[in-house]
Amino acid sequence: MDEQKLVEAAKNGDRKAMAELVKAFEKTVYNFAFKICRDPEKAENIMQETFLSLVKSLHQFDGKSKLSTWLYRIVANHCLMEARKRKYEFVSIDEENELYDKSYAAGWDSLPSNIIENNELKKILDSAIQKLSPDYRVVFLLRDIEGLSTEETGKITELSVPAVKSRLHRARAFLRNEINKAFEK
């Protein structure tokens, strides 16, 4: 059964169809939640919350987007709510002056591909991503890790396309700076 038929069947109370939808998206939902919160237990809880939201709100899904886009939005919202509850200290990247100093001279293109595969760089990048505020982290992960379009990211995060582009630009600039700082040591 294709996704659209599964959604319609699940909306009409078919438990098997709902179970198939959950099974089809559980890895995607868990992986995205984990990428944002970096904690297996929290990712598991967010996955459960997401599927609870799916069960409660599937009747609101209008089919104008892919079901995965709708689920990404739910995961992102649950992750952002969780982050707000924890009130972590995140590095501010909203100050324009911080983004354009000379340490940004080396762009993404100047990193040799063999460095990207290096475990040390992966650790540095993962650490830098965790320093991003959740609002910027979600946009970065959706666009650059999950490979979604700017428009899809905007729908998921309920941001305009220019806002997505701005947050993505700032997140990338911040991450470049963090990587550059790590290699200066």
MODELLER restraints for C-alpha pairs under 7 A, 6 or more apart:
rsr = mdl.restraints
at = mdl.atoms
rsr.add(forms.Gaussian(group=physical.xy_distance, feature=features.Distance(at['CA:6:A'], at['CA:17:A']), mean=5.22, stdev=0.5))
rsr.add(forms.Gaussian(group=physical.xy_distance, feature=features.Distance(at['CA:9:A'], at['CA:17:A']), mean=5.99, stdev=0.5))
rsr.add(forms.Gaussian(group=physical.xy_distance, feature=features.Distance(at['CA:10:A'], at['CA:17:A']), mean=5.12, stdev=0.5))
rsr.add(forms.Gaussian(group=physical.xy_distance, feature=features.Distance(at['CA:10:A'], at['CA:18:A']), mean=4.92, stdev=0.5))
rsr.add(forms.Gaussian(group=physical.xy_distance, feature=features.Distance(at['CA:11:A'], at['CA:58:A']), mean=6.34, stdev=0.5))
rsr.add(forms.Gaussian(group=physical.xy_distance, feature=features.Distance(at['CA:11:A'], at['CA:59:A']), mean=5.75, stdev=0.5))
rsr.add(forms.Gaussian(group=physical.xy_distance, feature=features.Distance(at['CA:22:A'], at['CA:51:A']), mean=6.91, stdev=0.5))
rsr.add(forms.Gaussian(group=physical.xy_distance, feature=features.Distance(at['CA:29:A'], at['CA:47:A']), mean=5.97, stdev=0.5))
rsr.add(forms.Gaussian(group=physical.xy_distance, feature=features.Distance(at['CA:29:A'], at['CA:75:A']), mean=6.85, stdev=0.5))
rsr.add(forms.Gaussian(group=physical.xy_distance, feature=features.Distance(at['CA:30:A'], at['CA:43:A']), mean=5.88, stdev=0.5))
rsr.add(forms.Gaussian(group=physical.xy_distance, feature=features.Distance(at['CA:30:A'], at['CA:44:A']), mean=6.45, stdev=0.5))
rsr.add(forms.Gaussian(group=physical.xy_distance, feature=features.Distance(at['CA:30:A'], at['CA:47:A']), mean=5.47, stdev=0.5))
rsr.add(forms.Gaussian(group=physical.xy_distance, feature=features.Distance(at['CA:33:A'], at['CA:43:A']), mean=4.93, stdev=0.5))
rsr.add(forms.Gaussian(group=physical.xy_distance, feature=features.Distance(at['CA:33:A'], at['CA:46:A']), mean=6.54, stdev=0.5))
rsr.add(forms.Gaussian(group=physical.xy_distance, feature=features.Distance(at['CA:33:A'], at['CA:47:A']), mean=6.94, stdev=0.5))
rsr.add(forms.Gaussian(group=physical.xy_distance, feature=features.Distance(at['CA:33:A'], at['CA:75:A']), mean=6.33, stdev=0.5))
rsr.add(forms.Gaussian(group=physical.xy_distance, feature=features.Distance(at['CA:33:A'], at['CA:79:A']), mean=6.81, stdev=0.5))
rsr.add(forms.Gaussian(group=physical.xy_distance, feature=features.Distance(at['CA:34:A'], at['CA:40:A']), mean=6.26, stdev=0.5))
rsr.add(forms.Gaussian(group=physical.xy_distance, feature=features.Distance(at['CA:34:A'], at['CA:43:A']), mean=4.82, stdev=0.5))
rsr.add(forms.Gaussian(group=physical.xy_distance, feature=features.Distance(at['CA:36:A'], at['CA:79:A']), mean=7.00, stdev=0.5))
rsr.add(forms.Gaussian(group=physical.xy_distance, feature=features.Distance(at['CA:36:A'], at['CA:137:A']), mean=6.77, stdev=0.5))
rsr.add(forms.Gaussian(group=physical.xy_distance, feature=features.Distance(at['CA:36:A'], at['CA:138:A']), mean=6.61, stdev=0.5))
rsr.add(forms.Gaussian(group=physical.xy_distance, feature=features.Distance(at['CA:37:A'], at['CA:43:A']), mean=6.65, stdev=0.5))
rsr.add(forms.Gaussian(group=physical.xy_distance, feature=features.Distance(at['CA:37:A'], at['CA:79:A']), mean=6.91, stdev=0.5))
rsr.add(forms.Gaussian(group=physical.xy_distance, feature=features.Distance(at['CA:46:A'], at['CA:75:A']), mean=6.82, stdev=0.5))
rsr.add(forms.Gaussian(group=physical.xy_distance, feature=features.Distance(at['CA:46:A'], at['CA:78:A']), mean=6.30, stdev=0.5))
rsr.add(forms.Gaussian(group=physical.xy_distance, feature=features.Distance(at['CA:46:A'], at['CA:79:A']), mean=6.85, stdev=0.5))
rsr.add(forms.Gaussian(group=physical.xy_distance, feature=features.Distance(at['CA:50:A'], at['CA:74:A']), mean=6.03, stdev=0.5))
rsr.add(forms.Gaussian(group=physical.xy_distance, feature=features.Distance(at['CA:50:A'], at['CA:75:A']), mean=5.88, stdev=0.5))
rsr.add(forms.Gaussian(group=physical.xy_distance, feature=features.Distance(at['CA:69:A'], at['CA:152:A']), mean=6.91, stdev=0.5))
rsr.add(forms.Gaussian(group=physical.xy_distance, feature=features.Distance(at['CA:69:A'], at['CA:156:A']), mean=6.19, stdev=0.5))
rsr.add(forms.Gaussian(group=physical.xy_distance, feature=features.Distance(at['CA:70:A'], at['CA:156:A']), mean=6.63, stdev=0.5))
rsr.add(forms.Gaussian(group=physical.xy_distance, feature=features.Distance(at['CA:72:A'], at['CA:156:A']), mean=6.17, stdev=0.5))
rsr.add(forms.Gaussian(group=physical.xy_distance, feature=features.Distance(at['CA:73:A'], at['CA:156:A']), mean=4.23, stdev=0.5))
rsr.add(forms.Gaussian(group=physical.xy_distance, feature=features.Distance(at['CA:73:A'], at['CA:157:A']), mean=6.07, stdev=0.5))
rsr.add(forms.Gaussian(group=physical.xy_distance, feature=features.Distance(at['CA:76:A'], at['CA:138:A']), mean=6.63, stdev=0.5))
rsr.add(forms.Gaussian(group=physical.xy_distance, feature=features.Distance(at['CA:80:A'], at['CA:134:A']), mean=6.11, stdev=0.5))
rsr.add(forms.Gaussian(group=physical.xy_distance, feature=features.Distance(at['CA:83:A'], at['CA:134:A']), mean=6.89, stdev=0.5))
rsr.add(forms.Gaussian(group=physical.xy_distance, feature=features.Distance(at['CA:90:A'], at['CA:131:A']), mean=5.65, stdev=0.5))
rsr.add(forms.Gaussian(group=physical.xy_distance, feature=features.Distance(at['CA:90:A'], at['CA:132:A']), mean=6.10, stdev=0.5))
rsr.add(forms.Gaussian(group=physical.xy_distance, feature=features.Distance(at['CA:90:A'], at['CA:133:A']), mean=5.16, stdev=0.5))
rsr.add(forms.Gaussian(group=physical.xy_distance, feature=features.Distance(at['CA:91:A'], at['CA:131:A']), mean=5.82, stdev=0.5))
rsr.add(forms.Gaussian(group=physical.xy_distance, feature=features.Distance(at['CA:91:A'], at['CA:132:A']), mean=6.14, stdev=0.5))
rsr.add(forms.Gaussian(group=physical.xy_distance, feature=features.Distance(at['CA:91:A'], at['CA:133:A']), mean=6.67, stdev=0.5))
rsr.add(forms.Gaussian(group=physical.xy_distance, feature=features.Distance(at['CA:93:A'], at['CA:170:A']), mean=6.63, stdev=0.5))
rsr.add(forms.Gaussian(group=physical.xy_distance, feature=features.Distance(at['CA:93:A'], at['CA:174:A']), mean=6.78, stdev=0.5))
rsr.add(forms.Gaussian(group=physical.xy_distance, feature=features.Distance(at['CA:99:A'], at['CA:173:A']), mean=6.13, stdev=0.5))
rsr.add(forms.Gaussian(group=physical.xy_distance, feature=features.Distance(at['CA:99:A'], at['CA:174:A']), mean=6.66, stdev=0.5))
rsr.add(forms.Gaussian(group=physical.xy_distance, feature=features.Distance(at['CA:103:A'], at['CA:177:A']), mean=6.42, stdev=0.5))
rsr.add(forms.Gaussian(group=physical.xy_distance, feature=features.Distance(at['CA:103:A'], at['CA:180:A']), mean=6.91, stdev=0.5))
rsr.add(forms.Gaussian(group=physical.xy_distance, feature=features.Distance(at['CA:104:A'], at['CA:176:A']), mean=6.67, stdev=0.5))
rsr.add(forms.Gaussian(group=physical.xy_distance, feature=features.Distance(at['CA:104:A'], at['CA:177:A']), mean=5.93, stdev=0.5))
rsr.add(forms.Gaussian(group=physical.xy_distance, feature=features.Distance(at['CA:115:A'], at['CA:121:A']), mean=6.79, stdev=0.5))
rsr.add(forms.Gaussian(group=physical.xy_distance, feature=features.Distance(at['CA:124:A'], at['CA:179:A']), mean=6.53, stdev=0.5))
rsr.add(forms.Gaussian(group=physical.xy_distance, feature=features.Distance(at['CA:125:A'], at['CA:179:A']), mean=6.69, stdev=0.5))
rsr.add(forms.Gaussian(group=physical.xy_distance, feature=features.Distance(at['CA:128:A'], at['CA:175:A']), mean=5.95, stdev=0.5))
rsr.add(forms.Gaussian(group=physical.xy_distance, feature=features.Distance(at['CA:128:A'], at['CA:178:A']), mean=6.11, stdev=0.5))
rsr.add(forms.Gaussian(group=physical.xy_distance, feature=features.Distance(at['CA:129:A'], at['CA:137:A']), mean=6.60, stdev=0.5))
rsr.add(forms.Gaussian(group=physical.xy_distance, feature=features.Distance(at['CA:129:A'], at['CA:175:A']), mean=6.92, stdev=0.5))
rsr.add(forms.Gaussian(group=physical.xy_distance, feature=features.Distance(at['CA:136:A'], at['CA:167:A']), mean=5.81, stdev=0.5))
rsr.add(forms.Gaussian(group=physical.xy_distance, feature=features.Distance(at['CA:136:A'], at['CA:168:A']), mean=6.96, stdev=0.5))
rsr.add(forms.Gaussian(group=physical.xy_distance, feature=features.Distance(at['CA:136:A'], at['CA:171:A']), mean=6.02, stdev=0.5))
rsr.add(forms.Gaussian(group=physical.xy_distance, feature=features.Distance(at['CA:139:A'], at['CA:153:A']), mean=6.69, stdev=0.5))
rsr.add(forms.Gaussian(group=physical.xy_distance, feature=features.Distance(at['CA:139:A'], at['CA:164:A']), mean=6.69, stdev=0.5))
rsr.add(forms.Gaussian(group=physical.xy_distance, feature=features.Distance(at['CA:139:A'], at['CA:167:A']), mean=6.88, stdev=0.5))
rsr.add(forms.Gaussian(group=physical.xy_distance, feature=features.Distance(at['CA:139:A'], at['CA:168:A']), mean=6.18, stdev=0.5))
rsr.add(forms.Gaussian(group=physical.xy_distance, feature=features.Distance(at['CA:140:A'], at['CA:168:A']), mean=5.63, stdev=0.5))
rsr.add(forms.Gaussian(group=physical.xy_distance, feature=features.Distance(at['CA:140:A'], at['CA:171:A']), mean=6.56, stdev=0.5))
rsr.add(forms.Gaussian(group=physical.xy_distance, feature=features.Distance(at['CA:142:A'], at['CA:148:A']), mean=5.75, stdev=0.5))
rsr.add(forms.Gaussian(group=physical.xy_distance, feature=features.Distance(at['CA:142:A'], at['CA:153:A']), mean=6.23, stdev=0.5))
rsr.add(forms.Gaussian(group=physical.xy_distance, feature=features.Distance(at['CA:143:A'], at['CA:149:A']), mean=6.29, stdev=0.5))
rsr.add(forms.Gaussian(group=physical.xy_distance, feature=features.Distance(at['CA:143:A'], at['CA:150:A']), mean=6.77, stdev=0.5))
rsr.add(forms.Gaussian(group=physical.xy_distance, feature=features.Distance(at['CA:143:A'], at['CA:153:A']), mean=6.69, stdev=0.5))
rsr.add(forms.Gaussian(group=physical.xy_distance, feature=features.Distance(at['CA:150:A'], at['CA:161:A']), mean=6.21, stdev=0.5))
rsr.add(forms.Gaussian(group=physical.xy_distance, feature=features.Distance(at['CA:150:A'], at['CA:164:A']), mean=6.62, stdev=0.5))
rsr.add(forms.Gaussian(group=physical.xy_distance, feature=features.Distance(at['CA:151:A'], at['CA:161:A']), mean=6.06, stdev=0.5))
rsr.add(forms.Gaussian(group=physical.xy_distance, feature=features.Distance(at['CA:154:A'], at['CA:160:A']), mean=5.59, stdev=0.5))
rsr.add(forms.Gaussian(group=physical.xy_distance, feature=features.Distance(at['CA:154:A'], at['CA:161:A']), mean=5.71, stdev=0.5))
rsr.add(forms.Gaussian(group=physical.xy_distance, feature=features.Distance(at['CA:154:A'], at['CA:164:A']), mean=6.09, stdev=0.5))
